[in-house]
Amino acid sequence: MTSSTPADEAPICSARGCRAPAVWALRWNNPRLHDADRRKTWLACPDHRESLGDFLGARGFLREVAPLPGSPNLEG
Protein backbone atom coordinates (compact mmCIF):
# COMPACT_ATOMS: atom_id res chain seq x y z
CA MET A 1 0.00 0.00 0.00
CA THR A 2 1.26 3.48 -0.81
CA SER A 3 0.18 6.65 0.86
CA SER A 4 -0.40 9.75 -1.18
CA THR A 5 1.34 12.98 -0.35
CA PRO A 6 0.06 16.49 -0.96
CA ALA A 7 2.32 16.71 -4.03
CA ASP A 8 0.46 13.71 -5.52
CA GLU A 9 -2.97 15.27 -5.10
CA ALA A 10 -4.68 17.88 -7.25
CA PRO A 11 -5.03 21.22 -5.46
CA ILE A 12 -8.46 21.75 -3.95
CA CYS A 13 -10.55 24.83 -3.27
CA SER A 14 -9.84 26.75 -0.04
CA ALA A 15 -13.53 27.41 0.65
CA ARG A 16 -14.71 25.74 3.84
CA GLY A 17 -16.08 22.28 3.14
CA CYS A 18 -15.36 22.39 -0.61
CA ARG A 19 -13.41 19.51 -2.12
CA ALA A 20 -13.62 20.63 -5.75
CA PRO A 21 -10.47 21.01 -7.84
CA ALA A 22 -9.00 24.51 -7.71
CA VAL A 23 -8.49 26.43 -10.94
CA TRP A 24 -7.86 29.94 -9.56
CA ALA A 25 -5.16 31.39 -7.30
CA LEU A 26 -6.26 34.37 -5.22
CA ARG A 27 -3.12 36.13 -4.02
CA TRP A 28 -3.47 38.41 -1.05
CA ASN A 29 -1.79 39.98 1.93
CA ASN A 30 -2.80 41.81 5.08
CA PRO A 31 -0.83 45.07 5.01
CA ARG A 32 -0.92 45.28 8.81
CA LEU A 33 0.88 41.94 9.11
CA HIS A 34 2.77 41.30 5.88
CA ASP A 35 5.45 43.09 3.92
CA ALA A 36 4.11 44.76 0.77
CA ASP A 37 5.71 42.17 -1.52
CA ARG A 38 4.56 39.10 0.45
CA ARG A 39 1.65 37.13 -0.99
CA LYS A 40 -0.44 34.42 0.58
CA THR A 41 -2.58 32.27 -1.71
CA TRP A 42 -6.07 30.87 -1.45
CA LEU A 43 -7.15 28.41 -4.13
CA ALA A 44 -10.63 28.54 -5.62
CA CYS A 45 -12.88 26.39 -7.75
CA PRO A 46 -15.13 28.17 -10.28
CA ASP A 47 -18.05 28.16 -7.81
CA HIS A 48 -16.11 29.90 -5.03
CA ARG A 49 -13.85 32.29 -6.94
CA GLU A 50 -16.24 35.22 -6.53
CA SER A 51 -17.15 34.66 -2.87
CA LEU A 52 -13.54 34.18 -1.75
CA GLY A 53 -12.49 37.21 -3.81
CA ASP A 54 -15.31 39.29 -2.32
CA PHE A 55 -14.26 38.29 1.21
CA LEU A 56 -10.65 39.31 0.63
CA GLY A 57 -11.59 42.40 -1.39
CA ALA A 58 -13.94 43.75 1.28
CA ARG A 59 -11.00 43.78 3.69
CA GLY A 60 -8.58 45.34 1.19
CA PHE A 61 -6.44 42.19 1.13
CA LEU A 62 -6.92 40.92 -2.45
CA ARG A 63 -3.96 41.71 -4.71
CA GLU A 64 -4.35 39.40 -7.71
CA VAL A 65 -6.52 36.63 -9.16
CA ALA A 66 -4.83 34.37 -11.70
CA PRO A 67 -5.47 30.99 -13.30
CA LEU A 68 -3.79 28.22 -11.35
CA PRO A 69 -0.89 26.79 -13.37
CA GLY A 70 -1.70 23.30 -14.61
CA SER A 71 -5.44 23.66 -14.11
CA PRO A 72 -7.89 22.70 -16.85
CA ASN A 73 -8.72 25.30 -19.48
CA LEU A 74 -10.84 27.97 -17.83
CA GLU A 75 -12.23 29.35 -21.08
CA GLY A 76 -14.27 26.34 -22.14
MONOR-V44752 format. One record per residue. N is the residue number from 1. SS is DSSP state (~ for helix, > for strand, _ for the rest). OMEGA is omega in radians with two decimals (none if undefined). D_FIRST is the distance of its C-alpha to the first C-alpha in Angstrom with 2 decimals. Layout:
n->{N | N}
ss->{SS | SS}
omega->{OMEGA | OMEGA}
d_first->{D_FIRST | D_FIRST}
This chain:
n->{1 | 2 | 3 | 4 | 5 | 6 | 7 | 8 | 9 | 10 | 11 | 12 | 13 | 14 | 15 | 16 | 17 | 18 | 19 | 20 | 21 | 22 | 23 | 24 | 25 | 26 | 27 | 28 | 29 | 30 | 31 | 32 | 33 | 34 | 35 | 36 | 37 | 38 | 39 | 40 | 41 | 42 | 43 | 44 | 45 | 46 | 47 | 48 | 49 | 50 | 51 | 52 | 53 | 54 | 55 | 56 | 57 | 58 | 59 | 60 | 61 | 62 | 63 | 64 | 65 | 66 | 67 | 68 | 69 | 70 | 71 | 72 | 73 | 74 | 75 | 76}
ss->{_ | _ | _ | _ | _ | ~ | ~ | ~ | _ | _ | _ | > | _ | _ | _ | _ | _ | _ | _ | _ | > | _ | _ | > | > | > | > | > | _ | _ | _ | _ | _ | _ | _ | _ | _ | _ | _ | > | > | > | > | > | _ | _ | _ | _ | ~ | ~ | ~ | ~ | ~ | ~ | ~ | ~ | ~ | ~ | _ | _ | _ | > | > | > | > | > | > | _ | _ | _ | _ | _ | _ | _ | _ | _}
omega->{3.07 | 3.08 | 3.14 | 3.09 | 3.12 | 3.13 | -3.13 | -3.03 | 3.07 | 3.11 | -3.13 | -3.11 | 3.14 | 3.14 | -3.10 | 3.08 | -3.12 | 3.11 | -3.12 | 3.09 | 3.11 | 3.07 | -3.14 | 3.01 | 3.08 | -3.08 | -3.01 | 2.94 | 3.05 | -3.04 | 3.08 | -3.06 | -2.99 | 3.00 | -3.07 | -3.10 | 3.12 | 3.09 | 2.95 | -3.07 | 2.92 | 3.10 | -3.10 | 2.96 | 3.12 | -3.11 | -3.06 | -3.13 | -3.08 | -3.09 | 3.08 | 3.09 | 3.11 | 3.12 | 3.14 | -3.12 | -3.14 | -3.14 | -3.11 | -3.09 | -3.02 | 3.14 | -3.05 | 2.98 | -3.08 | 3.04 | 3.13 | 3.12 | 3.12 | 3.12 | 3.11 | 3.13 | -3.10 | -3.07 | -3.01 | none}
d_first->{0.00 | 3.79 | 6.70 | 9.83 | 13.05 | 16.52 | 17.35 | 14.79 | 16.37 | 19.85 | 22.48 | 23.67 | 27.17 | 28.50 | 30.58 | 29.89 | 27.65 | 27.16 | 23.76 | 25.38 | 24.75 | 27.22 | 29.83 | 32.40 | 32.63 | 35.33 | 36.49 | 38.59 | 40.07 | 42.21 | 45.35 | 46.13 | 42.93 | 41.80 | 43.62 | 44.96 | 42.58 | 39.37 | 37.18 | 34.42 | 32.41 | 31.49 | 29.59 | 30.98 | 30.38 | 33.59 | 34.35 | 34.34 | 35.82 | 39.33 | 38.78 | 36.80 | 39.43 | 42.23 | 40.87 | 40.73 | 43.98 | 45.94 | 45.29 | 46.16 | 42.69 | 41.57 | 42.16 | 40.38 | 38.32 | 36.63 | 34.17 | 30.65 | 29.95 | 27.55 | 28.08 | 29.35 | 33.11 | 34.90 | 38.15 | 37.25}
